[in-house]
């Protein structure tokens, strides 16, 4: 099987769809985060899925950007770099949660609880070191990048515009999580997840249509003997 740009882009679209489904599915019946939950098998499974989700999201948005790199211009580049950095740092944080936090949950439960509080938009009661800055940078890059990238995709009008608008609005809306403590913060993941599904499917369908188009013939027609001199 030959590997082509079209096939890679279609795979990126499917990656975005899978990322959106995971982003929504992970939120369902999510237990309260604390040092006790970190030591359970469910935590390990959910964290592994979050790492996978972030990786698939990176693949998906890379495919979206490369599909319309000329049309999005500098706005698209800025949005892609910010959004990609947000997901890359997010993936790093989730790996730390998967590997490091369970190993120190019994010896330093206060630290673990503070890290989890900051990760969900709360405040730490103690010093969590660079994890505070890492979470802040991740959030800023994710929100600003999703907003700018969504606007850039909307302007090009190549992929589904409703999904691009939902991506911009959904990621920007997460800034309200600390201001609305009475609302489950996990609900804010749903719009972004739906947007990734819509954009990923749109990218996959776009490339499928491109692959189905007949290629123009590059073979020159034979000379007409009657017209030859």
DOZA-143984 format. One record per residue (C-alpha): residue number from 1; residue in one letter; chain; x, y, z. Coordinates in steps of 0.5 Angstrom, whole numbers, plus 2048, in hexadecimal, padded with zeros to 3 digits. Layout:
N
@i=NUM aa=A ch=A X=X Y=Y Z=Z
...
//
This chain:
229
@i=1 aa=X ch=A X=800 Y=800 Z=800
@i=2 aa=X ch=A X=803 Y=807 Z=7FE
@i=3 aa=X ch=A X=803 Y=80C Z=803
@i=4 aa=X ch=A X=800 Y=813 Z=800
@i=5 aa=X ch=A X=7FF Y=81A Z=802
@i=6 aa=X ch=A X=7F8 Y=819 Z=801
@i=7 aa=X ch=A X=7F8 Y=812 Z=806
@i=8 aa=X ch=A X=7FC Y=816 Z=80B
@i=9 aa=X ch=A X=7F7 Y=81C Z=80B
@i=10 aa=X ch=A X=7F1 Y=817 Z=80C
@i=11 aa=X ch=A X=7F4 Y=813 Z=811
@i=12 aa=X ch=A X=7F5 Y=81A Z=815
@i=13 aa=X ch=A X=7EE Y=81B Z=814
@i=14 aa=X ch=A X=7EC Y=815 Z=817
@i=15 aa=X ch=A X=7F1 Y=816 Z=81D
@i=16 aa=X ch=A X=7ED Y=81D Z=81E
@i=17 aa=X ch=A X=7E6 Y=819 Z=81E
@i=18 aa=X ch=A X=7E9 Y=814 Z=823
@i=19 aa=X ch=A X=7EC Y=819 Z=828
@i=20 aa=X ch=A X=7E6 Y=81D Z=828
@i=21 aa=X ch=A X=7E2 Y=816 Z=82A
@i=22 aa=X ch=A X=7E7 Y=815 Z=82F
@i=23 aa=X ch=A X=7E7 Y=81C Z=832
@i=24 aa=X ch=A X=7DF Y=81C Z=833
@i=25 aa=X ch=A X=7E0 Y=814 Z=835
@i=26 aa=X ch=A X=7E5 Y=815 Z=83B
@i=27 aa=X ch=A X=7E0 Y=81B Z=83E
@i=28 aa=X ch=A X=7DB Y=816 Z=83F
@i=29 aa=X ch=A X=7DA Y=814 Z=846
@i=30 aa=X ch=A X=7E1 Y=816 Z=848
@i=31 aa=X ch=A X=7E2 Y=816 Z=850
@i=32 aa=X ch=A X=7E4 Y=81B Z=854
@i=33 aa=X ch=A X=7EC Y=81C Z=853
@i=34 aa=X ch=A X=7F0 Y=81B Z=85A
@i=35 aa=X ch=A X=7F6 Y=817 Z=85C
@i=36 aa=X ch=A X=7F2 Y=811 Z=85E
@i=37 aa=X ch=A X=7EF Y=811 Z=857
@i=38 aa=X ch=A X=7F6 Y=811 Z=854
@i=39 aa=X ch=A X=7F8 Y=80B Z=856
@i=40 aa=X ch=A X=7F2 Y=807 Z=853
@i=41 aa=X ch=A X=7F2 Y=803 Z=84C
@i=42 aa=X ch=A X=7ED Y=807 Z=84A
@i=43 aa=X ch=A X=7F1 Y=80D Z=84A
@i=44 aa=X ch=A X=7F7 Y=80A Z=846
@i=45 aa=X ch=A X=7F2 Y=808 Z=841
@i=46 aa=X ch=A X=7EF Y=80F Z=840
@i=47 aa=X ch=A X=7F6 Y=812 Z=840
@i=48 aa=X ch=A X=7F8 Y=80E Z=83B
@i=49 aa=X ch=A X=7F2 Y=810 Z=837
@i=50 aa=X ch=A X=7F3 Y=817 Z=838
@i=51 aa=X ch=A X=7FB Y=816 Z=836
@i=52 aa=X ch=A X=7F8 Y=813 Z=82F
@i=53 aa=X ch=A X=7F3 Y=818 Z=82E
@i=54 aa=X ch=A X=7F8 Y=81E Z=82F
@i=55 aa=X ch=A X=7FC Y=81A Z=82A
@i=56 aa=X ch=A X=7F7 Y=819 Z=825
@i=57 aa=X ch=A X=7F5 Y=820 Z=825
@i=58 aa=X ch=A X=7FC Y=822 Z=823
@i=59 aa=X ch=A X=7FB Y=81E Z=81D
@i=60 aa=X ch=A X=7F4 Y=820 Z=81C
@i=61 aa=X ch=A X=7F6 Y=828 Z=81C
@i=62 aa=X ch=A X=7FC Y=827 Z=818
@i=63 aa=X ch=A X=7F8 Y=823 Z=812
@i=64 aa=X ch=A X=7F3 Y=829 Z=813
@i=65 aa=X ch=A X=7F9 Y=82E Z=812
@i=66 aa=X ch=A X=7FD Y=82B Z=80D
@i=67 aa=X ch=A X=7F7 Y=82A Z=809
@i=68 aa=X ch=A X=7F6 Y=832 Z=808
@i=69 aa=X ch=A X=7FC Y=834 Z=80A
@i=70 aa=X ch=A X=7FC Y=839 Z=804
@i=71 aa=X ch=A X=7F5 Y=83C Z=805
@i=72 aa=X ch=A X=7F6 Y=83D Z=80D
@i=73 aa=X ch=A X=7FC Y=841 Z=80C
@i=74 aa=X ch=A X=800 Y=844 Z=813
@i=75 aa=X ch=A X=7F9 Y=844 Z=817
@i=76 aa=X ch=A X=7F9 Y=83C Z=816
@i=77 aa=X ch=A X=800 Y=83B Z=817
@i=78 aa=X ch=A X=7FF Y=83F Z=81E
@i=79 aa=X ch=A X=7F9 Y=83B Z=820
@i=80 aa=X ch=A X=7FC Y=835 Z=81E
@i=81 aa=X ch=A X=803 Y=836 Z=822
@i=82 aa=X ch=A X=7FF Y=838 Z=828
@i=83 aa=X ch=A X=7FA Y=833 Z=828
@i=84 aa=X ch=A X=7FF Y=82D Z=826
@i=85 aa=X ch=A X=803 Y=830 Z=82C
@i=86 aa=X ch=A X=7FD Y=830 Z=831
@i=87 aa=X ch=A X=7FC Y=828 Z=82F
@i=88 aa=X ch=A X=803 Y=827 Z=82F
@i=89 aa=X ch=A X=804 Y=829 Z=836
@i=90 aa=X ch=A X=7FD Y=826 Z=838
@i=91 aa=X ch=A X=800 Y=820 Z=836
@i=92 aa=X ch=A X=806 Y=821 Z=83A
@i=93 aa=X ch=A X=802 Y=822 Z=840
@i=94 aa=X ch=A X=7FD Y=81C Z=83F
@i=95 aa=X ch=A X=804 Y=818 Z=83F
@i=96 aa=X ch=A X=806 Y=81B Z=845
@i=97 aa=X ch=A X=7FF Y=819 Z=848
@i=98 aa=X ch=A X=7FF Y=812 Z=845
@i=99 aa=X ch=A X=807 Y=810 Z=848
@i=100 aa=X ch=A X=809 Y=815 Z=84D
@i=101 aa=X ch=A X=803 Y=817 Z=852
@i=102 aa=X ch=A X=801 Y=80F Z=853
@i=103 aa=X ch=A X=808 Y=80E Z=856
@i=104 aa=X ch=A X=807 Y=814 Z=85B
@i=105 aa=X ch=A X=800 Y=814 Z=85D
@i=106 aa=X ch=A X=801 Y=810 Z=863
@i=107 aa=X ch=A X=808 Y=814 Z=865
@i=108 aa=X ch=A X=805 Y=81B Z=863
@i=109 aa=X ch=A X=7FE Y=81B Z=863
@i=110 aa=X ch=A X=7FD Y=823 Z=864
@i=111 aa=X ch=A X=802 Y=824 Z=85E
@i=112 aa=X ch=A X=7FE Y=81F Z=859
@i=113 aa=X ch=A X=7F7 Y=823 Z=85C
@i=114 aa=X ch=A X=7FA Y=829 Z=85A
@i=115 aa=X ch=A X=7FC Y=827 Z=853
@i=116 aa=X ch=A X=7F5 Y=824 Z=852
@i=117 aa=X ch=A X=7F2 Y=82B Z=854
@i=118 aa=X ch=A X=7F6 Y=82F Z=850
@i=119 aa=X ch=A X=7F5 Y=82A Z=84A
@i=120 aa=X ch=A X=7ED Y=82B Z=84A
@i=121 aa=X ch=A X=7ED Y=833 Z=84B
@i=122 aa=X ch=A X=7EE Y=833 Z=853
@i=123 aa=X ch=A X=7F3 Y=836 Z=857
@i=124 aa=X ch=A X=7F9 Y=833 Z=85B
@i=125 aa=X ch=A X=7FA Y=833 Z=862
@i=126 aa=X ch=A X=801 Y=832 Z=862
@i=127 aa=X ch=A X=807 Y=833 Z=85D
@i=128 aa=X ch=A X=807 Y=82E Z=857
@i=129 aa=X ch=A X=80D Y=831 Z=854
@i=130 aa=X ch=A X=80D Y=831 Z=84C
@i=131 aa=X ch=A X=807 Y=82D Z=84C
@i=132 aa=X ch=A X=803 Y=834 Z=84D
@i=133 aa=X ch=A X=806 Y=837 Z=847
@i=134 aa=X ch=A X=806 Y=831 Z=843
@i=135 aa=X ch=A X=7FE Y=831 Z=844
@i=136 aa=X ch=A X=7FE Y=838 Z=843
@i=137 aa=X ch=A X=801 Y=838 Z=83C
@i=138 aa=X ch=A X=7FE Y=832 Z=83A
@i=139 aa=X ch=A X=7F7 Y=836 Z=83B
@i=140 aa=X ch=A X=7F9 Y=83C Z=838
@i=141 aa=X ch=A X=7FC Y=839 Z=832
@i=142 aa=X ch=A X=7F6 Y=834 Z=831
@i=143 aa=X ch=A X=7F0 Y=83A Z=832
@i=144 aa=X ch=A X=7F4 Y=83F Z=82D
@i=145 aa=X ch=A X=7F6 Y=83A Z=828
@i=146 aa=X ch=A X=7EF Y=837 Z=828
@i=147 aa=X ch=A X=7EC Y=83D Z=827
@i=148 aa=X ch=A X=7F1 Y=840 Z=822
@i=149 aa=X ch=A X=7F2 Y=839 Z=81E
@i=150 aa=X ch=A X=7EA Y=838 Z=81E
@i=151 aa=X ch=A X=7E9 Y=840 Z=81B
@i=152 aa=X ch=A X=7EF Y=83E Z=816
@i=153 aa=X ch=A X=7EB Y=838 Z=814
@i=154 aa=X ch=A X=7E4 Y=83B Z=813
@i=155 aa=X ch=A X=7E7 Y=841 Z=80F
@i=156 aa=X ch=A X=7EA Y=83C Z=80A
@i=157 aa=X ch=A X=7E3 Y=838 Z=809
@i=158 aa=X ch=A X=7E6 Y=832 Z=807
@i=159 aa=X ch=A X=7E4 Y=82D Z=80D
@i=160 aa=X ch=A X=7DE Y=82D Z=810
@i=161 aa=X ch=A X=7DD Y=835 Z=812
@i=162 aa=X ch=A X=7D8 Y=833 Z=818
@i=163 aa=X ch=A X=7DD Y=82E Z=81B
@i=164 aa=X ch=A X=7E3 Y=834 Z=81A
@i=165 aa=X ch=A X=7DE Y=839 Z=81E
@i=166 aa=X ch=A X=7DC Y=834 Z=823
@i=167 aa=X ch=A X=7E4 Y=832 Z=824
@i=168 aa=X ch=A X=7E5 Y=83A Z=825
@i=169 aa=X ch=A X=7DF Y=83B Z=82A
@i=170 aa=X ch=A X=7E0 Y=834 Z=82E
@i=171 aa=X ch=A X=7E8 Y=835 Z=82F
@i=172 aa=X ch=A X=7E7 Y=83D Z=831
@i=173 aa=X ch=A X=7E1 Y=83B Z=836
@i=174 aa=X ch=A X=7E5 Y=837 Z=83A
@i=175 aa=X ch=A X=7E8 Y=83D Z=83D
@i=176 aa=X ch=A X=7E2 Y=83E Z=841
@i=177 aa=X ch=A X=7E3 Y=837 Z=845
@i=178 aa=X ch=A X=7E6 Y=83B Z=84B
@i=179 aa=X ch=A X=7E0 Y=840 Z=84B
@i=180 aa=X ch=A X=7DB Y=83B Z=84B
@i=181 aa=X ch=A X=7DC Y=836 Z=850
@i=182 aa=X ch=A X=7D5 Y=834 Z=851
@i=183 aa=X ch=A X=7D5 Y=831 Z=84A
@i=184 aa=X ch=A X=7D9 Y=82A Z=849
@i=185 aa=X ch=A X=7DF Y=82C Z=845
@i=186 aa=X ch=A X=7DF Y=826 Z=841
@i=187 aa=X ch=A X=7D9 Y=828 Z=83D
@i=188 aa=X ch=A X=7DE Y=82D Z=83A
@i=189 aa=X ch=A X=7E2 Y=828 Z=836
@i=190 aa=X ch=A X=7DB Y=826 Z=832
@i=191 aa=X ch=A X=7DB Y=82C Z=82D
@i=192 aa=X ch=A X=7E3 Y=82B Z=82C
@i=193 aa=X ch=A X=7E2 Y=823 Z=82B
@i=194 aa=X ch=A X=7DC Y=824 Z=826
@i=195 aa=X ch=A X=7E0 Y=829 Z=822
@i=196 aa=X ch=A X=7E6 Y=824 Z=821
@i=197 aa=X ch=A X=7E1 Y=81F Z=81F
@i=198 aa=X ch=A X=7DE Y=824 Z=81A
@i=199 aa=X ch=A X=7E4 Y=826 Z=817
@i=200 aa=X ch=A X=7E8 Y=81F Z=817
@i=201 aa=X ch=A X=7E2 Y=81D Z=813
@i=202 aa=X ch=A X=7E2 Y=823 Z=80E
@i=203 aa=X ch=A X=7E9 Y=822 Z=80D
@i=204 aa=X ch=A X=7E9 Y=81A Z=80C
@i=205 aa=X ch=A X=7E3 Y=81B Z=807
@i=206 aa=X ch=A X=7E6 Y=821 Z=804
@i=207 aa=X ch=A X=7EC Y=81C Z=802
@i=208 aa=X ch=A X=7E8 Y=817 Z=800
@i=209 aa=X ch=A X=7E5 Y=81B Z=7FB
@i=210 aa=X ch=A X=7EB Y=81D Z=7F9
@i=211 aa=X ch=A X=7EE Y=816 Z=7F8
@i=212 aa=X ch=A X=7E7 Y=814 Z=7F4
@i=213 aa=X ch=A X=7E9 Y=81A Z=7EF
@i=214 aa=X ch=A X=7EC Y=817 Z=7E8
@i=215 aa=X ch=A X=7F3 Y=819 Z=7E7
@i=216 aa=X ch=A X=7F4 Y=81D Z=7E1
@i=217 aa=X ch=A X=7F7 Y=819 Z=7DB
@i=218 aa=X ch=A X=7FF Y=81B Z=7DA
@i=219 aa=X ch=A X=800 Y=817 Z=7D4
@i=220 aa=X ch=A X=800 Y=81B Z=7CE
@i=221 aa=X ch=A X=7FB Y=819 Z=7C8
@i=222 aa=X ch=A X=7FD Y=815 Z=7C2
@i=223 aa=X ch=A X=7FF Y=819 Z=7BC
@i=224 aa=X ch=A X=7FA Y=819 Z=7B7
@i=225 aa=X ch=A X=7FD Y=816 Z=7B1
@i=226 aa=X ch=A X=7F9 Y=81B Z=7AC
@i=227 aa=X ch=A X=7FB Y=821 Z=7AF
@i=228 aa=X ch=A X=802 Y=81F Z=7B0
@i=229 aa=X ch=A X=807 Y=822 Z=7AB
//
